[in-house]
Amino acid sequence: MKFKKVDFSKNYRIESVPSKDQPELAKKGVGAFPGTVQAITVGFNRTLNRAVNTGLDIHSPEILSLPKEEKDKAVEWIKQAKEELENLIGQPGYLDPTSDGWFSELATVLIETGQDLKIRVNGHDNYLRPSMSHRDKIALLVLANNPNFPQSKEDIKKPQFRDARYYLTTDDELQTVIETQLSDKKKIYVHLNELFKEGANKNRPWEVAFYVGLIRKKIGSISNLELNLHNAIESDKDTAKKFIEACEMSEEKLLLHNMFEKAILYGIVKYGKDDMYYRGSMNYRNTKEGSIEFLEMPSMLTELAGLREAVAKEDKKHNK
């Protein structure tokens, strides 16, 4: 891990990662059953006989590998932070890398999912307030320097954190997430109004619904489509994201995307030949987006026209 100068002036939170394997837990937004307790400590290198990933070791590889100017600043910060913490604890040397202090109760972070599904850290709420508590400072150092603990909401999407139950975040990050969600909700309602307002292109709502995976052909009334689209967006974040994507596409681009998707559904375009999408003897690209961009090239006008014709024929059969 790279050296991380932890900001003790912020308030941090431990949040739950919704389970990917247990639907009943995922619905409740948690990743562990009530009563689950996870104990997190720093690591230990038996060869060197010292604690690792403490964030306070001036002789750690993360510090020694830094350029001189950066290293000097890091060493200065570590010495000051370590001295201040040890003064608060009342034991000089307590946080030395060779000290048992790193494996004491004080330096162990206990994260629990309560029966009420609330997250608790070291017996209190899920907040870490390092500016107010030296134990919270140590807990933050342990978590922030743990290579197996997600450091943000964004981190939980990464494959190395697939089995993580909890993640570290800040009020600032959560506020940004909330603002993004609010912004997306505003976009959704603006786009819905544009799609279904009087005088709007009557075909576009069907194309948008196809793009998000809600329909495969036109069935039912436009009012039912509006209701179904609204419900799908409200109940599924991925659908909402794809809805915004579709609405922000040009008409030409949206139709091209949907035509290519239909070509795959009808078996006109296949995947596998040289790990690419292809039609007959014509290879496209190894992704849908790449294949669509390939078809937009001026040199592919004839192939694109042929593909459109083949899809149109199948459309007639499937929409009878």
N, C-alpha and C positions, 0 to 999 in steps of 0.2 A: 504493500500500500504506500501511497505518497504521504508525506508528512502533512498533517492537517492541524492548522492553528485554530482551535475551537473558540468560537465566540461565546463567552460566558455572559454577555449582556442580554442575550435573547432568552425568551422562554421557549422550551421545546415540549413536544408531546410524543407519546408512544401511541400509535394507532394500530388497529387490527387489520391484517390483510385478509380480505374475504376468501374463504376456502375455494380451491379449484377442484377439489375431489368430493366434497360433501355438500350437496345442493341445499340441505336444510340449514347448514351453517352459512353458506353464501347468501341465502335470502335474508339472513339477519345481519350480514355485513361483518361476520367474524371468521377467524381461521382456526379457532380452537374451541373445544367443548368447554362449557362452564366448569370451573374447578381446575382447569389446566394451569400449571405454573412452569415457567421457563426461567432457569437460572443461567445468567450470563456472566462470565469472568474473562479476564485477559488470558492470553495463551501462555504456555511455558515451554522454553527451549531446554531440553534435558542436556544437550551437548554443552551449551553455554551456561546452564544452571541459572537462568534468569527469566523474568517475565518479559513477554513480548506483546506488541500492539497496545502499549500503555499510553502512548502519546506524550510521555514525559521522560523518555530515555535519550539523552544527548549522544549516546554511542550506538544507537540503532542504525541499521542499514539505510533507513529512510532519511536519516539526518546526514550520515556520512557521505551519501551519494549526491548531496546537494552542491551546487556551485558555492564557492566560498562566501560570497556576499549573502546569499540566501541562507546558507548554513549558520553564519554568524547571527543573523536575525532570529533564526529558529532556536538556536541554543540559548540566546538571551531570553526569549519568550518562555522556553521550557524551564529555565532556572528560576525565573520570577514566579511562574505559575506554581511550580513544585514547592518553592519556599513558602508562598502564601498559603497553600493547602496544608502543608505540614505544620505551619504555625497555628492554623485553625484546629487541626487534629491534636496538636500539642506534643507531637513526637517527631523530631528531626530524623530524616532518613527513612521514615515510614513508607514513602513512595519510591525508594530506590528500586531499580530493576531486580536486585538480588534480595529484596525484602519480602517476608511473608505477608506484609501488609496488603499486597495486591490480591491475596487469596483469603482475606478476612471477610467477615460479614459486611464491613463497611464498604468494601470494593466489589461486592457481589450484587448484581442487579437482578432482582426478582420481579418478573412480569407475570401478572395473573389475569385470566379471564374469569370474572366473578359470576355467580349464579344469575346476577342481573344483566350479564353480558357486557358490563362495563370493564374497562381495562384499568388495572391498578399497578403501580410501580413502587416497590419497596414499602408496601403497606398503605400508600396514600393514593391520590388520584393519578391520572395518567400524565400529569405535567411534571416536567423537570424545570426547576427554577434555580439555575446555577448561581445567579447573583445573590440569592437569599440563603442557599444551603450548600455547605461544603460536601455533604453526601451526594447531592444532586450534581455537583461539579464532577465528582469522581465517577458517578454513574454515566454522565455524559461523555467523559473521556473513554470509558470502557466501551460504550456503544458506538461512538463516533469513529473509533479506531479498530472496530471489529470487522474484518473483511467479509464476514458472513451475515452481517446485519444491514438491511436496506437503509440508506441514509435519506431517502425522500420517497414521496408517493410515486415519482417517476421510476425510481429504482425497482419497485416491485414488479415491473413489467419485464425486467431483465431475466434471462434464463437461469443465471447463477443463484437467483433468489426465489426460485420456483417453490421451494418448500418453506419459505419464511412465513411465520405466523404474525409477526409484528414488524413495524417499521418506525423509523425516527423521522419526525418532521418538525416544522416550526409554524407559528401562527402566520408568519408572512407567506409561507408556501400554501397553506390551507386557504388563506384569503385570496391568493392568486387563482387557486383551483375554483373557489366559489365564484369569483368574478368571471372566470372563463365560462363556467356553467351558466351563469346568468346571461352572459353575452350570447351564448349559443341558443338559450331559450328564446331570447328576443329575436334572434335570426330566424328561428323555427317559425314563430308566429307571424313574422313579416312575410316569410316565404309561403306559408300556408294561405295567408290572405291574398297574396299575389296569384297563387295557383288557381284558387277557386273563386276569385272575384268575378263579377259580371263582365262579360266581354273578353275574358282571358282566353288564351289558346286552350281549346277543350281537349286536345290530345296530350298536352304536356303533363297533366297530372297522372295519366296512365303510364307515360314513359318514366316519370319519377318513381312511381310505385313499382314498376318493373325493376328499375335500377337498384332499389333498396331491398328487393327480393320479396315484396309483398304479394305480387301477382305474377302469373305467367301468361295470361291473356285477358282481354277485356271481358269481364263478367260483372253484371249488376249495374246499378245506377251511379252517377257521378257523386251523389250525396252520400251513398254508402261507401264509396271509395274515400271520400274526405274523412268520414268517421273512422274507417279502418286504418287509414294512414295516420290520423291523429293518435289513435290508441297504440299503434305499433311504435310510434316515435316516443310516446310517453313511457312505454314499458321496457324499451330496450335502447341502451346508450349507443350501441353500434349502428342500429337503424337510424337513430337521430343523426349520428355523424354522417352516414351515407346520404341521408336526406339533404343535409346542408350541402354536401359535395355536389349532388345532382342538381339542386336548385341554382348553384353558382356556376354551373357549366353552361356554355352556349348551347343553343338548340342543336346545332350540327354535331357538337361533341357528344352530347347526351345520346342522340340517335345512333351515332357510331358505336359508342360503348354498348348500347343495348343490342344493336345488330350483331356485334361480335359475340356477346353473351348468348344470343339466340343461336348463332352458328354453332357454338359449342353444344348447347342443349339438343339441337337437331342432329348432331353428329357430322355436321358439314366441316367443321374445324375440329381437329383432334390434337391430342398432346402425347408426346412420347418419342416421336421420330427425332433422333439426335437431341433429345431433351428440349424439344421446341414445340410450339403450336404450329400446325401445318394444315394445308388443304391440298389434297392430291400430292403433286410433286413440289408444291411451293412451300418452302419453310418460311415461317414468320420469325418470331422471337421467343425467348423462354419465359416471358411473363405476358399477362394480358395487356397491361399498360404498354409494354414495349412493342407488342404486336400491333396494337392500335396506332401507335406513333409511326410504326413501319408502314402501315397501310395508308397513312396520311401523306407519305412522300409522293411528290409529283410522278416519280417513275412507277408507282404502284396503282395508277388510275385504272388501268385495265383489270388488274386483279381485284381491286376494290369493287368495281362495277359488277364483275362476275360473282363476287361473294354476296353483294346486295341482291342480285337476281336470284341466287340460290336460296337465300333466306326468305325472300319475298314469296317464293313458290311454297316453301314449307309453312310460312305463315298462313297462307290461304287454306292449307290442309288442316292445320291445328285450330284455326279460328272458325271453322264451319259450325 
